[in-house]
Amino acid sequence: MTTVGYGDHYPVTAAGRLVAFGLMIGGIALLDTVTATLASWLVETVAAEKEQAEDLQIMVRRLEDKIDRLAAESQRGLARVDRARIPLAFLSSARDGEGSRCQARCSARD
């Protein structure tokens, strides 16, 4: 990249050496530009993937929170249903004769 040849031919004059120097610096600059562009592209790609992964993690956390809230609401709803079934069980025992005494006491209070 920075050599002029195998050493058997080299610039002897000041103008020739100046041209050779310019070509060597130009070659190095071109290689550096290509390398920097490739590195920049890689860094941007990794950063974009990292940002996308963070967005997905945030979305997963939000979904987990929603699931937890829905599960808690579901449990509260089941508890309400269980409490709602208690009077039905009481009424079914009233048919067996056990609840008749309680119904008489409850109606006497009213």
MARLO-31435 format. One record per residue (C-alpha): residue in one letter; x, y, z. Coordinates in Angstrom, 1 decimal. Each point is the difference from the previous one (the first is absolute). Layout:
<nodes>
> residu | u | v | w
> A | X | Y | Z;
...
</nodes>
This chain:
<nodes>
> residu | u | v | w
> M | 0.0 | 0.0 | 0.0;
> T | 2.7 | 2.5 | 0.8;
> T | 2.8 | -1.6 | -2.0;
> V | 0.8 | 1.2 | -3.5;
> G | 1.2 | -3.4 | -1.2;
> Y | 2.4 | -2.7 | 1.0;
> G | 2.8 | 2.4 | 0.6;
> D | 1.7 | -0.5 | -3.3;
> H | -1.8 | 3.1 | -1.4;
> Y | -0.6 | 3.1 | 2.1;
> P | -0.5 | 3.7 | -0.6;
> V | 3.3 | 1.9 | -0.1;
> T | -1.1 | 3.5 | -0.7;
> A | -1.8 | 2.4 | 2.4;
> A | -3.1 | 0.1 | -2.2;
> G | -0.1 | -3.8 | -0.2;
> R | 0.4 | -0.3 | 3.7;
> L | -2.7 | 2.5 | 0.6;
> V | -2.4 | -1.9 | -2.3;
> A | 0.9 | -3.3 | 1.7;
> F | -0.6 | 1.6 | 3.4;
> G | -3.4 | 1.4 | -1.2;
> L | -1.0 | -3.5 | -1.3;
> M | 1.0 | -1.7 | 3.2;
> I | -2.0 | 2.5 | 2.2;
> G | -2.9 | -0.3 | -2.4;
> G | 0.0 | -3.8 | 0.2;
> I | 0.1 | 0.1 | 3.8;
> A | -2.8 | 2.6 | 0.1;
> L | -2.2 | -2.1 | -2.3;
> L | 0.6 | -3.1 | 2.1;
> D | -0.8 | 2.0 | 3.2;
> T | -3.2 | 1.4 | -1.5;
> V | -1.2 | -3.5 | -1.0;
> T | 0.9 | -1.4 | 3.4;
> A | -1.7 | 2.9 | 1.8;
> T | -3.2 | -0.3 | -2.1;
> L | -0.2 | -3.8 | 0.7;
> A | 0.6 | 0.6 | 3.8;
> S | -2.6 | 2.7 | 0.1;
> W | -2.6 | -2.2 | -1.8;
> L | 0.8 | -2.9 | 2.5;
> V | -0.4 | 2.3 | 3.0;
> E | -3.3 | 1.4 | -1.3;
> T | -1.4 | -3.5 | -0.7;
> V | 1.0 | -1.2 | 3.5;
> A | -1.5 | 3.1 | 1.6;
> A | -3.3 | -0.4 | -2.0;
> E | -0.3 | -3.6 | 1.1;
> K | 0.7 | 0.9 | 3.6;
> E | -2.6 | 2.7 | -0.1;
> Q | -2.5 | -2.5 | -1.5;
> A | 0.8 | -2.5 | 2.7;
> E | -0.6 | 2.6 | 2.7;
> D | -3.3 | 0.9 | -1.6;
> L | -1.0 | -3.6 | -0.1;
> Q | 1.0 | -0.4 | 3.7;
> I | -2.2 | 3.0 | 0.9;
> M | -2.9 | -1.4 | -1.9;
> V | 0.4 | -3.4 | 1.7;
> R | 0.1 | 1.7 | 3.4;
> R | -3.2 | 1.9 | -0.9;
> L | -1.7 | -3.3 | -1.1;
> E | 1.1 | -1.7 | 3.2;
> D | -1.5 | 2.8 | 2.0;
> K | -3.3 | -0.3 | -1.9;
> I | 0.0 | -3.7 | 0.5;
> D | 0.6 | 0.4 | 3.7;
> R | -2.8 | 2.6 | 0.2;
> L | -2.4 | -2.2 | -1.9;
> A | 0.8 | -3.0 | 2.2;
> A | -0.6 | 2.1 | 3.1;
> E | -3.3 | 1.2 | -1.4;
> S | -0.9 | -3.5 | -0.9;
> Q | 0.8 | -1.2 | 3.5;
> R | -2.2 | 2.8 | 1.4;
> G | -2.8 | -1.0 | -2.4;
> L | 0.2 | -3.6 | 1.1;
> A | -0.1 | 1.1 | 3.7;
> R | -3.2 | 2.0 | -0.8;
> V | -1.5 | -3.0 | -1.7;
> D | 0.9 | -2.2 | 3.1;
> R | -1.6 | 2.5 | 2.3;
> A | -3.0 | 0.2 | -2.2;
> R | -0.4 | -3.8 | 0.2;
> I | -0.2 | 0.1 | 3.8;
> P | -3.6 | 1.2 | 0.2;
> L | -0.9 | -2.7 | -2.6;
> A | 1.5 | -2.6 | 2.2;
> F | -2.0 | 1.4 | 3.0;
> L | -3.2 | -0.1 | -2.0;
> S | 0.6 | -3.6 | -1.0;
> S | 0.5 | -0.9 | 3.7;
> A | -3.3 | 1.7 | 0.7;
> R | -1.7 | -2.5 | -2.2;
> D | 1.4 | -2.7 | 2.2;
> G | -1.7 | 1.5 | 3.0;
> E | 3.2 | 1.5 | 1.6;
> G | -0.6 | 3.5 | -1.4;
> S | -3.7 | 0.2 | 1.0;
> R | 0.9 | 0.9 | 3.6;
> C | 2.5 | 2.7 | -1.3;
> Q | -2.6 | 1.3 | -2.4;
> A | -2.5 | 0.4 | 2.8;
> R | 2.6 | 1.8 | 2.1;
> C | 1.0 | 2.2 | -2.9;
> S | -3.6 | 0.9 | -0.9;
> A | -0.6 | 0.8 | 3.7;
> R | 2.8 | 2.5 | 0.0;
> D | -1.4 | 1.8 | -3.1;
</nodes>
